[in-house]
Amino acid sequence: MAITKDLASLKWRIKYSRKDLVRQSHKDATRELEKAHMVSHMTRQTSNEAETLEALERLPEIFKNANTRTWAESVLRVGQKETMVRFNQTPRQFNAKLAKVCKYARQHRQHNQSSSNAKELELLKEWSQLMANESTNDSDVQTFIGQHEAYINEIINSPLVKLQGRLIKDFAQAGKDKYALINLMAKREQELKESK
């Protein structure tokens, strides 16, 4: 009936339905292309014995459940196939367990990351107090840099700092790099506060 009456609403529906289909088709094709690109650039990671040993050492602190800990240890020591045999698992059960264990481990890592961020914020607060104190001089800043040299090296690893070595060893003679350090420290503190 809509066709015989030549209704505008039908033409509108046809036009925009077609556009939706084209858009969805393009979106799907783009997604598949991205997947193919990611897979083609993936490199198989060789198992690093030191990393595996470190992971085995951390299992008791990460997993409180003995069964999960034993399962994860089996995966690290003997791999997927042998673990599936030992625990009488189908591939589907193994993958479900693996996904669950990985999710739990990621959450645990995020918890550790938040405590690390708290320590970093404390250090940046100490820096801010040093900068806010009117009696602070270049020698005081040099002492702070000496106490936290590894952290400062990370912060100044930026194109904004021209002579990083001089800034670390002789803050008083660092010129414009002094101000770059102050700005980078303030920016990092702001980033951490916003990520809370």
TINUGU-376964 format. One record per residue: z, x, y of N, C-alpha, C in turn. Coordinates in nm, 2 decimals. Atoms other than C-alpha are relative to their C-alpha. Layout:
<rs>
      npz      npx      npy     capz     capx     capy      cpz      cpx      cpy
        Z        X        Y        Z        X        Y        Z        X        Y
...
</rs>
This chain:
<rs>
      npz      npx      npy     capz     capx     capy      cpz      cpx      cpy
     0.00     0.08    -0.12     0.00     0.00     0.00     0.00     0.09     0.13
    -0.01    -0.09    -0.12     0.09     0.29     0.24    -0.14     0.07     0.02
     0.13    -0.07    -0.01    -0.25     0.45     0.16    -0.10    -0.10     0.06
     0.10     0.10    -0.05    -0.45     0.13     0.22     0.03    -0.03     0.15
    -0.04     0.03    -0.14    -0.26     0.07     0.55    -0.01     0.12     0.09
     0.02    -0.12    -0.08    -0.31     0.43     0.65     0.12     0.03     0.09
    -0.12    -0.01    -0.08     0.06     0.46     0.76     0.02     0.15     0.04
    -0.03    -0.14    -0.05     0.15     0.76     0.98     0.12     0.06    -0.07
    -0.12    -0.05     0.07     0.48     0.80     0.80    -0.04     0.07    -0.14
     0.05    -0.06     0.13     0.29     0.87     0.47    -0.07     0.14     0.03
     0.07    -0.12    -0.03     0.07     1.13     0.64     0.10     0.11     0.04
    -0.10    -0.09    -0.04     0.38     1.29     0.79     0.07     0.06    -0.12
    -0.07    -0.04     0.12     0.55     1.30     0.45    -0.09     0.10    -0.08
     0.09    -0.09     0.08     0.25     1.46     0.28    -0.01     0.13     0.07
     0.01    -0.13    -0.08     0.21     1.72     0.56     0.12     0.09    -0.02
    -0.12    -0.08     0.01     0.57     1.83     0.55     0.04     0.03    -0.14
    -0.02    -0.03     0.14     0.60     1.81     0.17    -0.08     0.12    -0.04
     0.09    -0.11     0.03     0.31     2.05     0.15     0.06     0.13     0.06
    -0.06    -0.11    -0.06     0.47     2.28     0.40     0.13     0.05    -0.07
    -0.12    -0.03     0.08     0.80     2.27     0.20    -0.04     0.08    -0.12
     0.04    -0.06     0.13     0.62     2.36    -0.12    -0.06     0.14     0.03
     0.05    -0.13    -0.03     0.43     2.65     0.05     0.12     0.10     0.04
    -0.11    -0.08    -0.04     0.75     2.78     0.21     0.09     0.04    -0.13
    -0.08    -0.03     0.12     0.94     2.76    -0.13    -0.07     0.10    -0.09
     0.08    -0.09     0.08     0.65     2.93    -0.31     0.01     0.14     0.06
    -0.01    -0.13    -0.07     0.65     3.21    -0.05     0.14     0.07    -0.02
    -0.14    -0.05     0.02     1.03     3.25    -0.08     0.02     0.05    -0.14
    -0.01    -0.04     0.14     1.01     3.27    -0.46    -0.08     0.13    -0.02
     0.08    -0.12     0.02     0.73     3.52    -0.45     0.06     0.13     0.07
    -0.07    -0.11    -0.07     0.92     3.74    -0.19     0.12     0.05    -0.08
    -0.12    -0.04     0.07     1.23     3.73    -0.40    -0.04     0.08    -0.13
     0.05    -0.07     0.12     1.04     3.83    -0.72    -0.05     0.14     0.04
     0.05    -0.13    -0.05     0.87     4.11    -0.52     0.12     0.10     0.03
    -0.12    -0.08    -0.03     1.21     4.24    -0.40     0.07     0.05    -0.13
    -0.06    -0.04     0.13     1.35     4.23    -0.76    -0.08     0.11    -0.06
     0.08    -0.10     0.07     1.05     4.43    -0.89     0.01     0.13     0.07
    -0.02    -0.12    -0.07     1.09     4.68    -0.61     0.13     0.07    -0.03
    -0.13    -0.06     0.03     1.46     4.73    -0.68     0.00     0.06    -0.14
     0.00    -0.05     0.13     1.40     4.77    -1.05    -0.09     0.13    -0.01
     0.08    -0.12     0.01     1.12     5.02    -1.00     0.06     0.12     0.06
    -0.07    -0.12    -0.07     1.35     5.24    -0.78     0.13     0.03    -0.06
    -0.13    -0.03     0.06     1.65     5.22    -1.01    -0.02     0.12    -0.09
     0.00    -0.12     0.09     1.74     5.54    -1.19     0.12    -0.03    -0.09
    -0.11     0.02     0.10     1.94     5.53    -1.51     0.10     0.11     0.03
    -0.11    -0.09    -0.02     2.28     5.69    -1.44     0.04     0.06    -0.13
    -0.05    -0.07     0.11     2.38     5.95    -1.68     0.15    -0.01     0.00
    -0.14     0.01     0.01     2.73     5.92    -1.80     0.07     0.13     0.04
    -0.07    -0.12    -0.04     2.95     6.17    -1.62     0.13     0.00    -0.07
    -0.12    -0.01     0.09     3.23     6.29    -1.85     0.12    -0.01     0.09
    -0.12     0.00    -0.08     3.47     6.35    -1.56     0.03    -0.14     0.06
    -0.02     0.14    -0.05     3.42     6.00    -1.42     0.05    -0.09    -0.11
    -0.05     0.08     0.11     3.47     5.85    -1.76     0.15     0.03    -0.03
    -0.14    -0.03     0.02     3.79     6.04    -1.81     0.09    -0.05     0.10
    -0.08     0.05    -0.11     3.92     5.94    -1.47     0.01    -0.15    -0.02
     0.00     0.15     0.02     3.83     5.57    -1.55     0.10    -0.03    -0.11
    -0.09     0.02     0.11     4.02     5.60    -1.88     0.15     0.02     0.04
    -0.14    -0.02    -0.05     4.33     5.74    -1.70     0.04    -0.12     0.09
    -0.04     0.11    -0.09     4.32     5.45    -1.45     0.02    -0.14    -0.07
     0.00     0.13     0.07     4.29     5.17    -1.71     0.14    -0.06     0.00
    -0.13     0.07     0.00     4.67     5.12    -1.75     0.05    -0.05     0.14
    -0.04     0.05    -0.14     4.72     5.08    -1.37    -0.08    -0.12     0.04
     0.09     0.11    -0.04     4.43     4.84    -1.34     0.02    -0.12    -0.08
    -0.01     0.12     0.10     4.46     4.62    -1.65     0.14     0.00    -0.06
    -0.13     0.01     0.05     4.81     4.50    -1.73     0.00    -0.06    -0.15
     0.02     0.06     0.13     4.68     4.30    -2.03    -0.04     0.11    -0.10
     0.03    -0.11     0.10     4.68     4.53    -2.34    -0.14    -0.03    -0.07
     0.13     0.03     0.07     4.38     4.35    -2.51    -0.11     0.04     0.09
     0.10    -0.03    -0.10     4.17     4.38    -2.19    -0.01     0.16     0.01
     0.00    -0.15    -0.01     4.27     4.75    -2.16    -0.06     0.06    -0.12
     0.06    -0.06     0.12     4.18     4.82    -2.52    -0.15    -0.02     0.00
     0.15     0.04     0.00     3.84     4.64    -2.48    -0.07     0.09     0.10
     0.06    -0.09    -0.10     3.76     4.84    -2.16    -0.01     0.14    -0.05
     0.00    -0.13     0.05     3.86     5.16    -2.32    -0.11     0.02    -0.11
     0.10    -0.01     0.10     3.64     5.09    -2.62    -0.14     0.00     0.06
     0.13     0.00    -0.06     3.34     5.02    -2.39    -0.03     0.14     0.06
     0.02    -0.13    -0.06     3.40     5.35    -2.21    -0.02     0.11    -0.10
     0.00    -0.10     0.10     3.45     5.55    -2.52    -0.12    -0.01    -0.10
     0.10     0.01     0.10     3.19     5.41    -2.77    -0.12    -0.08     0.04
     0.12     0.08    -0.04     2.96     5.18    -2.57     0.00    -0.14    -0.04
     0.01     0.15     0.02     2.84     4.82    -2.59    -0.01    -0.04    -0.15
     0.03     0.04     0.14     2.71     4.80    -2.95     0.13     0.01    -0.09
    -0.12    -0.02     0.09     3.02     4.95    -3.12     0.11    -0.09     0.05
    -0.10     0.09    -0.04     3.25     4.75    -2.90    -0.02    -0.15    -0.05
     0.03     0.13     0.05     3.07     4.43    -2.99     0.04    -0.02    -0.15
    -0.04     0.00     0.14     3.12     4.52    -3.36     0.15    -0.01    -0.02
    -0.15    -0.01     0.01     3.49     4.61    -3.32     0.07    -0.13     0.04
    -0.06     0.12    -0.05     3.57     4.30    -3.13    -0.07    -0.13    -0.04
     0.07     0.11     0.05     3.34     4.07    -3.32    -0.06    -0.09     0.10
     0.05     0.07    -0.11     3.15     3.96    -3.01    -0.15    -0.01    -0.01
     0.15     0.01    -0.01     2.80     3.82    -2.96    -0.03     0.06     0.13
     0.05    -0.06    -0.13     2.59     3.96    -2.67     0.05    -0.09     0.11
    -0.05     0.09    -0.11     2.68     3.65    -2.47     0.15     0.02     0.03
    -0.14    -0.01    -0.01     3.05     3.69    -2.53     0.03     0.14     0.07
    -0.02    -0.13    -0.05     3.03     4.06    -2.45    -0.03     0.00     0.15
     0.04     0.01    -0.14     2.84     4.00    -2.12     0.10    -0.08     0.09
    -0.10     0.08    -0.07     3.09     3.73    -2.02     0.13     0.08     0.03
    -0.13    -0.08    -0.02     3.39     3.96    -2.08    -0.03     0.11     0.10
     0.03    -0.11    -0.09     3.22     4.25    -1.90     0.00    -0.05     0.14
     0.00     0.05    -0.13     3.15     4.03    -1.60     0.14    -0.03     0.06
    -0.14     0.04    -0.04     3.51     3.91    -1.59     0.08     0.13     0.03
    -0.07    -0.13    -0.02     3.65     4.27    -1.63    -0.05     0.07     0.13
     0.05    -0.06    -0.12     3.42     4.40    -1.36     0.05    -0.07     0.13
    -0.05     0.08    -0.11     3.52     4.12    -1.12     0.14     0.03     0.03
    -0.14    -0.03    -0.01     3.88     4.19    -1.18     0.02     0.14     0.06
    -0.01    -0.14    -0.05     3.83     4.57    -1.12    -0.04     0.01     0.14
     0.04     0.00    -0.14     3.64     4.50    -0.80     0.11    -0.05     0.09
    -0.10     0.05    -0.08     3.92     4.29    -0.67     0.12     0.10     0.01
    -0.10    -0.10     0.00     4.17     4.56    -0.76    -0.04     0.11     0.10
     0.04    -0.11    -0.09     3.96     4.82    -0.57     0.01    -0.05     0.14
    -0.01     0.05    -0.14     3.95     4.59    -0.26     0.14     0.00     0.04
    -0.14    -0.01    -0.04     4.33     4.58    -0.27     0.04     0.14     0.04
    -0.02    -0.14    -0.03     4.34     4.96    -0.28    -0.06     0.03     0.13
     0.07    -0.02    -0.12     4.09     4.96     0.00     0.07    -0.05     0.12
    -0.07     0.05    -0.11     4.30     4.74     0.22     0.12     0.08     0.03
    -0.11    -0.09    -0.03     4.60     4.97     0.18    -0.04     0.13     0.06
     0.06    -0.12    -0.07     4.38     5.26     0.27    -0.03    -0.03     0.14
     0.03     0.04    -0.14     4.26     5.07     0.58     0.13     0.00     0.08
    -0.13     0.00    -0.07     4.63     5.02     0.67     0.04     0.14     0.05
    -0.03    -0.14    -0.03     4.69     5.39     0.66    -0.08     0.06     0.11
     0.10    -0.05    -0.11     4.38     5.46     0.87     0.04    -0.06     0.13
    -0.04     0.07    -0.13     4.49     5.20     1.13     0.13     0.07     0.05
    -0.12    -0.07    -0.04     4.83     5.37     1.14    -0.03     0.13     0.07
     0.05    -0.13    -0.05     4.66     5.71     1.21    -0.06    -0.03     0.14
     0.07     0.03    -0.12     4.44     5.55     1.48     0.10    -0.06     0.11
    -0.11     0.05    -0.10     4.75     5.38     1.64     0.07     0.12     0.06
    -0.06    -0.13    -0.05     4.91     5.73     1.66    -0.09     0.06     0.10
     0.10    -0.06    -0.09     4.59     5.85     1.83     0.00    -0.07     0.13
     0.00     0.08    -0.13     4.59     5.56     2.08     0.12     0.03     0.08
    -0.12    -0.03    -0.07     4.95     5.63     2.17    -0.01     0.14     0.07
     0.02    -0.13    -0.06     4.86     6.00     2.22    -0.08    -0.01     0.13
     0.09     0.01    -0.11     4.58     5.90     2.45     0.06    -0.08     0.12
    -0.06     0.08    -0.11     4.79     5.65     2.64     0.11     0.08     0.07
    -0.11    -0.08    -0.07     5.06     5.91     2.72    -0.06     0.08     0.11
     0.05    -0.07    -0.11     5.00     6.05     3.06     0.02     0.15     0.00
    -0.03    -0.15     0.01     5.15     6.39     2.97    -0.07     0.07    -0.11
     0.08    -0.07     0.11     4.91     6.45     2.68    -0.10     0.09     0.07
     0.10    -0.10    -0.04     4.71     6.76     2.73    -0.09     0.04    -0.11
     0.09    -0.04     0.11     4.43     6.93     2.54     0.06     0.07    -0.12
    -0.08    -0.06     0.11     4.68     7.13     2.34     0.06    -0.10    -0.10
    -0.05     0.11     0.09     4.84     6.81     2.21    -0.11    -0.06    -0.08
     0.12     0.06     0.08     4.50     6.67     2.11    -0.04     0.10    -0.11
     0.04    -0.10     0.10     4.42     7.00     1.94     0.09     0.00    -0.12
    -0.10     0.01     0.11     4.74     6.97     1.74    -0.03    -0.12    -0.09
     0.03     0.12     0.08     4.65     6.62     1.63    -0.12     0.02    -0.08
     0.13    -0.03     0.08     4.30     6.73     1.53     0.03     0.10    -0.12
    -0.04    -0.09     0.11     4.46     7.02     1.33     0.07    -0.07    -0.11
    -0.08     0.07     0.10     4.69     6.78     1.15    -0.09    -0.10    -0.08
     0.08     0.10     0.07     4.41     6.53     1.06    -0.15     0.05     0.00
     0.13    -0.06    -0.02     4.11     6.77     1.05    -0.11    -0.07    -0.09
     0.10     0.07     0.09     3.94     6.60     0.74    -0.04    -0.13     0.06
     0.03     0.13    -0.05     3.96     6.26     0.90    -0.09     0.01     0.13
     0.08    -0.02    -0.12     3.83     6.38     1.24    -0.14     0.05    -0.03
     0.14    -0.05     0.05     3.54     6.56     1.06    -0.08    -0.12    -0.04
     0.07     0.12     0.04     3.44     6.22     0.92    -0.04    -0.08     0.12
     0.03     0.08    -0.12     3.46     6.05     1.25    -0.11     0.06     0.09
     0.10    -0.07    -0.09     3.26     6.31     1.45    -0.13     0.03    -0.07
     0.12    -0.02     0.07     2.99     6.32     1.18    -0.10    -0.11     0.06
     0.08     0.09    -0.08     2.77     6.15     1.44    -0.10     0.07     0.09
     0.09    -0.07    -0.10     2.47     6.24     1.66     0.05     0.00     0.14
    -0.06     0.01    -0.14     2.69     6.15     1.96     0.07     0.13     0.03
    -0.07    -0.13    -0.02     2.88     6.48     1.90    -0.10     0.11    -0.02
     0.10    -0.11     0.01     2.66     6.78     1.97     0.05     0.12    -0.07
    -0.06    -0.12     0.06     2.89     7.07     1.88     0.13    -0.04    -0.08
    -0.12     0.05     0.08     3.12     6.94     1.60     0.10     0.11    -0.03
    -0.09    -0.11     0.03     3.26     7.28     1.51     0.09     0.04     0.12
    -0.07    -0.04    -0.12     3.36     7.36     1.87     0.11    -0.11     0.02
    -0.10     0.11    -0.02     3.53     7.02     1.90     0.12     0.01    -0.09
    -0.11    -0.01     0.09     3.74     7.08     1.59     0.08     0.12     0.03
    -0.07    -0.12    -0.02     3.83     7.44     1.67     0.06     0.02     0.14
    -0.04    -0.02    -0.14     3.86     7.43     2.05    -0.03    -0.12     0.09
     0.02     0.13    -0.07     3.90     7.08     2.20    -0.01     0.02     0.15
     0.00    -0.03    -0.15     3.97     7.22     2.55    -0.14     0.04     0.05
     0.13    -0.04    -0.04     3.62     7.37     2.56    -0.12    -0.08    -0.05
     0.10     0.09     0.06     3.43     7.08     2.40    -0.09    -0.07     0.09
     0.08     0.07    -0.10     3.29     6.94     2.72    -0.02    -0.15    -0.03
     0.03     0.14     0.02     3.12     6.60     2.68     0.04    -0.05    -0.14
    -0.03     0.04     0.13     3.20     6.60     2.31     0.15    -0.06    -0.01
    -0.14     0.05     0.00     3.57     6.53     2.40    -0.01    -0.16     0.02
     0.01     0.14    -0.03     3.47     6.19     2.54    -0.07    -0.08    -0.12
     0.07     0.06     0.12     3.24     6.12     2.24     0.11    -0.02    -0.11
    -0.10     0.01     0.10     3.54     6.18     2.01     0.09    -0.12     0.04
    -0.09     0.11    -0.05     3.76     5.94     2.22    -0.07    -0.13    -0.03
     0.07     0.13     0.02     3.49     5.67     2.21    -0.02    -0.03    -0.15
     0.01     0.03     0.15     3.43     5.71     1.83     0.13    -0.04    -0.06
    -0.13     0.04     0.05     3.80     5.68     1.76     0.03    -0.14     0.04
    -0.03     0.13    -0.05     3.83     5.37     1.97    -0.09    -0.10    -0.07
     0.09     0.09     0.07     3.52     5.22     1.81     0.04    -0.02    -0.15
    -0.05     0.01     0.14     3.66     5.29     1.46     0.12    -0.09    -0.01
    -0.12     0.08     0.00     3.99     5.13     1.54    -0.04    -0.15     0.02
     0.04     0.14    -0.02     3.81     4.82     1.67    -0.07    -0.06    -0.12
     0.06     0.04     0.12     3.60     4.80     1.36     0.10    -0.04    -0.11
    -0.11     0.03     0.10     3.91     4.81     1.13     0.07    -0.13     0.04
    -0.08     0.12    -0.04     4.09     4.55     1.34    -0.09    -0.13    -0.02
     0.09     0.11     0.02     3.78     4.32     1.32    -0.02    -0.04    -0.14
     0.02     0.02     0.15     3.75     4.36     0.94     0.12    -0.06    -0.06
    -0.12     0.05     0.06     4.10     4.24     0.88    -0.01    -0.15    -0.02
</rs>
